[in-house]
Amino acid sequence: MMTDFTFYRTDFKSEPFLKTDLRPDLLHQGLPSGILMSQPKLEQALESLVQQTKLCEIRRGCTAQAQQLLSNGSIVTYEDASGTVKTIQCSWLVGADGKTGVVRKYFLEKRAGIKQEAGIFEYKGTWVAANLHMTLPTPDTHPNLPFWKLEMTPQEVYDLYWPKGWHFCSPPGKPTACGRFGPHSDRLWRHEFEEDPGDDSKDAEALFWEHITPLMTRTHDSNGNTFPSGPITYPKDCIQIWRCRPYSFIHKVVNKWFHKRTILIGDAAHVFPPFGGQGIASGIRDAHQLAWRLALHLQSTEMSDSVMEKLLLAWEKERRQSIDDAARLTEANGDLVNNEPSPELLDSSAAEGEESPFTAIEARGFKPTPEGFYLAQHGGGGKMPQSQVHTSSSTAFLSDQLLHTHSNTFTIFAVNATEMEGDEGRGSIRNSGIQKNVLDTDSLLHFGEGEISYKPATGTVQEFFKGRIPASTKFVVVRPDWYIYACAKDTKGLEVVLSKLKAQMQ
């Protein structure tokens, strides 16, 4: 869990000029507002899940070479890890192969004119990025360090030099982004700093040590007491460099996200500067919001390619809005890192008691995108809040797990509905003519008061929704990615919503 991110002038040994507390549930999602994950461990966890299903297979060390388009998909020629050339036929090809990947550069650029272009702001910079593993100095390994006479423990020494949280450092020092990541017990540190792209006289590790040595030299303890012996540098032999290399960072987004049955996600579709981890976060959102659309098409016996194209066009519009939102956050962080902060910024940042801009952006969802897959005139487009819920006979769990209580694509929450109102809602579903893989009677869940309802673990139903649905709402139709498709105040309104959903699926 990331407790805060902090901005400093010069370096993270100085007093911060801005600090954002991430401990409150800023996004109303029932989870920490920020995490500093270890990407290798995330990849291991995802791989473990893939290996547990018969629906997926991992083939490592392969290189895609060619794509033959078919009316219902494509055939991809690839070379496997042993050098053998093979083919695979697919209904959909999703390129998640990075900013210089084969799918966009060789399959889509010439065929469909798809390329990465400048996003809402232009940025180009060279940064040195290092992943570090720290060990603790101890009285046995480093007996001459003055810390031991001051009765400091090895952990206290580590915490002094490598503080918790994430840190952005602005001029007059070099723009820097650094901090712990992964479990604290792993003692991992990420360190990134901007370099002059024209300076080729030193290698990355030489530049790294030149930059970090002053940062890991301290004159005071955590209470501000001066070390009697003078400045003390953290032992260099307690720092293991796992990776250190220069990276060229830019901000670009593809001019089109898909062509026929070939789709781009992740860095293949967009790249970000290193000011807030928005690249990997956006890639996960790409996949999450694409997956249910692909599932709909593959499971449906009635959905035409033209309907699927409309679903993907809506996905493309929604993803572009999300990328632009992430870019604005990245740009704001970048301005703080790369420039001396203005008095106006510091004054505005000092205000307390106001709603976080993160909260407002999260709550509005895709409402700024009128072409998105939702019904704006029926209260759709916003993001559902997430919190702990329970029934009269269950322990509390996160509310998004309600989406997995049935096998259909959409979920309907009957808010504070009586059993009769719930039965009427299920009757509306039966009479809608919507395919059962999209919506069925078991898709309707009671939420609120009553023995058969799911209830918020704390607070009222109104407090759970946090003003994201109209006060008169009786039925909320929710997408698999936890965005609101539409709201209805009664059964008649639900029937109107379902008729429009059916029309969008045909």
C-alpha positions, -999 to +999 in steps of 0.1 A: +000+000+000+012+035-009+004+059+020+013+091+002+032+107-027+053+137-020+069+165-039+102+182-030+125+208-043+160+194-051+158+160-034+138+139-009+161+148+020+145+182+020+111+193+034+083+186+010+063+214-005+033+192-013+021+159+001-010+139-010-024+115+016-035+083-001-047+065+031-084+077+027-105+058+002-102+086-024-117+067-052-146+051-032-134+016-042-130-001-009-093-006-015-061+014-009-059+045-032-024+035-043-002+005-043+035+001-051+034-033-067+063-055-078+056-060-115+074-094-116+052-106-088+021-093-105+031-111-137+037-143-117+002-141-102-014-135-135+005-163-151-006-186-123-042-178-130-037-184-167-022-218-160-052-228-139-076-225-168-080-247-198-090-217-219-054-203-221-020-214-231+013-196-228+039-200-256+071-183-247+098-169-269+077-166-300+080-139-327+051-130-349+060-128-386+029-124-407-009-121-406-033-135-431-068-119-428-099-140-430-135-130-429-139-144-394-104-137-380-069-142-391-040-167-394-008-156-377+026-171-387+051-171-359+085-186-350+086-204-317+114-206-292+131-234-310+131-216-343+103-236-358+078-217-380+042-223-371+007-209-376-022-202-354-058-193-364-078-168-342-111-151-342-094-119-328-058-108-326-050-085-297-016-068-299-003-062-264+033-063-275+047-029-265+054+004-282+076-011-309+055-043-312+050-063-344+012-061-345+010-023-349+043-017-367+041-045-393+005-056-394-015-024-390+006+005-400+008-002-437-025-020-440-047+005-420-026+035-414-026+030-377+003+047-359+011+064-326+007+102-326+012+130-301-013+129-272-029+159-256+005+172-246+039+168-261+067+153-241+101+138-250+128+131-225+156+107-216+155+092-181+178+067-164+158+041-145+172+017-119+156-011-099+175-016-066+176-043-040+188-031-005+203-051+023+205-038+059+239-028+073+244-043+108+270-039+135+284-072+124+287-064+086+296-027+091+310-023+126+326+011+119+293+029+110+285+056+136+249+046+138+255+019+163+269+043+189+237+063+184+217+032+193+200+031+159+188-003+146+195-015+111+158-011+102+159+025+115+189+032+093+172+018+062+140+038+069+160+070+072+178+066+039+150+050+019+117+065+032+083+050+026+060+064-001+067+077-035+088+108-041+090+134-068+119+158-068+119+190-089+145+216-099+169+231-090+179+194-087+174+169-115+138+159-120+135+126-101+108+100-094+117+074-068+104+053-039+099+018-025+079-008-045+067-043-037+064-056-001+084-035+023+101-067+035+116-071+000+135-037+003+131-028-033+136+008-046+128+023-080+149+053-090+144+074-121+160+107-130+161+129-162+193+132-181+205+153-210+198+131-241+230+145-257+253+133-229+268+100-242+301+104-222+290+082-193+272+049-191+239+046-172+254+031-140+280+059-138+253+085-141+232+066-115+259+066-089+268+102-096+231+112-090+222+090-060+254+093-039+244+128-026+209+115-019+221+086+002+244+108+023+228+122+055+238+147+081+209+143+105+187+115+119+150+113+115+145+137+144+167+164+129+197+157+153+230+163+136+254+133+134+284+141+156+307+123+132+296+144+102+279+132+070+273+095+067+267+077+033+246+045+031+270+016+024+273+011-014+278-026-009+243-028+006+228-017-028+224-042-055+215-029-090+191-053-106+186-031-137+199+003-148+195+017-182+184+049-200+149+051-215+134+076-240+100+086-228+073+102-249+035+106-248+017+092-278-016+075-286-027+055-316-049+073-341-071+042-343-073+013-318-085-015-341-089-026-376-114-053-384-105-081-360-071-068-349-069-047-317-042-028-299-039-024-261-013-013-236+020+003-247+011-009-283-017+017-281-003+044-259+029+054-241+034+077-211+062+096-194+073+082-159+052+105-137+027+083-120+026+047-134-002+055-158+011+033-186+006+000-169-026+012-152-041+022-185-031-011-201-050-030-175-081-008-181-077-014-218-079-052-213-106-051-187-130-030-208-122-050-240-126-085-225-163-084-219-170-071-254-150-099-270-168-124-248-201-110-259-193-115-295-178-149-291-207-162-270-235-146-291-252-164-319-269-133-332-244-105-329-232-093-364-198-079-371-213-045-376-227-045-341-194-056-327-177-028-346-200-003-329-191-019-295-154-015-304-159+021-316-175+029-282-146+011-265-121+032-285-138+064-275-140+055-239-104+044-238-093+076-255-111+097-228-095+075-201-060+079-217-065+117-218-076+118-182-045+098-172-023+121-194-036+152-176-027+136-143+007+127-157+012+162-171+003+178-137+028+155-119+054+162-147+050+200-142+057+196-105+087+174-112+102+194-141+096+229-130+098+252-100+063+252-085+044+285-088+030+303-057-005+298-072+000+261-073+012+259-038-017+280-026-042+258-044-025+226-032-027+238+005-065+238+006-080+211+028-115+196+031-122+197-006-131+167-027-101+152-044-100+157-081-093+119-084-127+113-068-146+135-093-128+120-123-135+085-111-172+092-103-180+108-136-168+078-155-173+081-193-199+108-191-176+132-211-177+107-240-212+108-255-203+080-280-197+056-251-216+024-245-242+037-220-275+056-220-268+092-210-305+101-210-311+074-184-284+083-159-257+061-174-220+066-179-208+070-144-186+046-124-202+025-097-186+029-062-172-002-046-174-011-009-179-040+014-213-057+012-229-087+029-262-106+032-279-117+064-261-150+062-227-141+047-195-123+058-186-090+041-170-090+006-162-064-020-193-054-040-177-061-074-179-098-066-216-095-071-209-095-109-198-131-105-229-144-089-243-152-123-229-161-158-245-133-178-228-102-191-249-074-174-261-071-139-292-053-126-293-040-090-329-036-077-323-008-052-344-011-020-369-031-040-397-052-026-399-089-036-428-079-059-408-052-076-380-077-080-403-102-096-417-075-119-381-066-129-374-103-137-406-103-158-393-074-178-361-093-184-380-124-196-401-103-220-372-082-233-361-108-259-324-102-249-301-132-254-296-150-221-258-147-223-263-109-222-290-107-195-312-132-177-335-133-147-306-143-124-288-111-134-312-092-111-299-088-076-317-071-047-296-044-031-306-026+000-331-034+028-348-068+032-338-104+040-331-113+003-309-082-003-272-076-004-265-047+020-236-023+025-215-035+054-215+001+068-238+030+062-270+033+041-277+024+005-277+061-003-243+065+012-230+035-007-240+050-041-225+084-031-248+104-054-238+085-085-273+075-094-305+096-094-323+096-060-354+080-075-336+050-090-351+016-085-330-004-111-294+001-120-280-018-151-243-023-147-217-034-172-191-061-164-164-034-159-185-017-131-197+012-152-234+022-152-252+015-184-285+030-173-309+037-144-346+033-142-371+046-115-397+018-121-405-013-141-417+007-171-385+027-172-365-006-170-385-020-200-374+011-220-338+006-210-339-031-219-354-024-253-326+000-261-300-025-248-315-051-271-314-027-301-277-020-295-270-058-296-287-064-329 
